[in-house]
Amino acid sequence: MNRLTRNNASPASKKKPSHRIQWSDSYTKQAKSEGFFARSVFKLQEIDKRFRIFEGIKKFSNPKILDLGASPGSWVQWCLSHPLSKKAHIYTIDLNPLALKGHKRVSQTIGDLCQESIYQQQASYAPFSLILCDAAPSSTGNRIVDNAQSKLLHDNTQRYIEYLAKGGNFVCKIFSQQILNNMMNELKPKFAQVRAYKPRASRSASREQYIITINKLHSANFSRMESEDHVYFDEIR
Ligand SMILES: C[S@@+](CC[C@H](N)C(=O)[O-])C[C@H]1O[C@@H](n2cnc3c(N)ncnc32)[C@H](O)[C@@H]1O
């Protein structure tokens, strides 16, 4: 199992990413000039500007953000610098390490977010005030295989909503209109607001859209594994 949890990321502005990054269009050039690891940061900025997703964090005295599919880490950089998440601790999961190293407010898990042990591990950090998911399965070029992989990823991503605190917000990238419609229908009873949005920074050729859900209506409710025991934890209502 390729799993590693650590707490050693450093501010993006101080160190260059170790990843080989391709810089091409105007958003990628802008990201580079502003010190961000990826152009994806502008999608999150647009989503935040329009839906005020970070406003929700103000409700929590000990805010925690979970970022799924976080590497190389431009969303993490944005979360670290956002005035409304200055006190938040950021937990990340990705198959690949972050380009960010050694930051005391970042803990990364390297591995597959669909893996049961990784899902269970997050219970020890939950409940989260905000959950972000920009995960994208690598494309095989075969539409049937790609759709099946997307569905698996999104079904697993949706499980993490159990770890979202009451009043929390959730943002998730989706590649299929059908998955988007199904997810919106499933999430409407659970959140005060459920929206779909394609940011301008998203390439027009890409099928990606984001689902944005605001203000979870029910408390997090999950079992927390501690040693051999299952300790059932229910957030205060
Ligand atoms: C578009 S990138 C995310 C960019 C990131 N938001 C940023 O701002 O730097 C998509 C990420 O999803 C990750 N990913 C895809 N499938 C995954 C899975 N099953 N578990 C964990 N990470 C996954 C990939 O490794 C990749 O780093």
The ligand as an SDF file (V2000), in Angstrom:
LIG
                    3D

 27 29  0  0  0  0  0  0  0  0999 V2000
   -6.0700   18.3260  -11.8050 C   0  0  0  0  0  0  0  0  0  0  0  0
   -5.0450   17.5650  -10.6330 S   0  0  0  0  0  0  0  0  0  0  0  0
   -5.4310   18.4920   -9.1650 C   0  0  0  0  0  0  0  0  0  0  0  0
   -4.8120   19.8560   -9.1610 C   0  0  0  0  0  0  0  0  0  0  0  0
   -4.8780   20.4990   -7.8010 C   0  0  0  0  0  0  0  0  0  0  0  0
   -6.2350   20.8940   -7.4630 N   0  0  0  0  0  0  0  0  0  0  0  0
   -4.0070   21.7290   -7.7270 C   0  0  0  0  0  0  0  0  0  0  0  0
   -4.5710   22.8120   -7.5890 O   0  0  0  0  0  0  0  0  0  0  0  0
   -2.7930   21.6260   -7.8040 O   0  0  0  0  0  0  0  0  0  0  0  0
   -5.8790   16.0530  -10.3410 C   0  0  0  0  0  0  0  0  0  0  0  0
   -5.2260   15.1680   -9.2920 C   0  0  0  0  0  0  0  0  0  0  0  0
   -6.1130   14.0960   -8.9890 O   0  0  0  0  0  0  0  0  0  0  0  0
   -5.2970   13.0380   -8.5370 C   0  0  0  0  0  0  0  0  0  0  0  0
   -6.0720   11.7900   -8.5000 N   0  0  0  0  0  0  0  0  0  0  0  0
   -6.7150   11.1630   -9.5130 C   0  0  0  0  0  0  0  0  0  0  0  0
   -7.2970   10.0320   -9.0800 N   0  0  0  0  0  0  0  0  0  0  0  0
   -7.0240    9.9370   -7.7500 C   0  0  0  0  0  0  0  0  0  0  0  0
   -7.3450    8.9840   -6.7400 C   0  0  0  0  0  0  0  0  0  0  0  0
   -8.0720    7.9000   -7.0120 N   0  0  0  0  0  0  0  0  0  0  0  0
   -6.8990    9.2010   -5.4920 N   0  0  0  0  0  0  0  0  0  0  0  0
   -6.1540   10.2830   -5.2020 C   0  0  0  0  0  0  0  0  0  0  0  0
   -5.8140   11.2280   -6.1230 N   0  0  0  0  0  0  0  0  0  0  0  0
   -6.2450   11.0600   -7.3770 C   0  0  0  0  0  0  0  0  0  0  0  0
   -4.1550   13.0230   -9.5380 C   0  0  0  0  0  0  0  0  0  0  0  0
   -3.0340   12.3410   -9.0050 O   0  0  0  0  0  0  0  0  0  0  0  0
   -3.9200   14.5200   -9.7470 C   0  0  0  0  0  0  0  0  0  0  0  0
   -2.8540   14.9780   -8.9620 O   0  0  0  0  0  0  0  0  0  0  0  0
  1  2  1  0
  2  3  1  0
  2 10  1  0
  3  4  1  0
  4  5  1  0
  5  6  1  0
  5  7  1  0
  7  8  2  0
  7  9  1  0
 10 11  1  0
 11 12  1  0
 11 26  1  0
 12 13  1  0
 13 14  1  0
 13 24  1  0
 14 15  1  0
 14 23  1  0
 15 16  2  0
 16 17  1  0
 17 18  1  0
 17 23  2  0
 18 19  1  0
 18 20  2  0
 20 21  1  0
 21 22  2  0
 22 23  1  0
 24 25  1  0
 24 26  1  0
 26 27  1  0
M  CHG  2   2   1   9  -1
M  END
$$$$
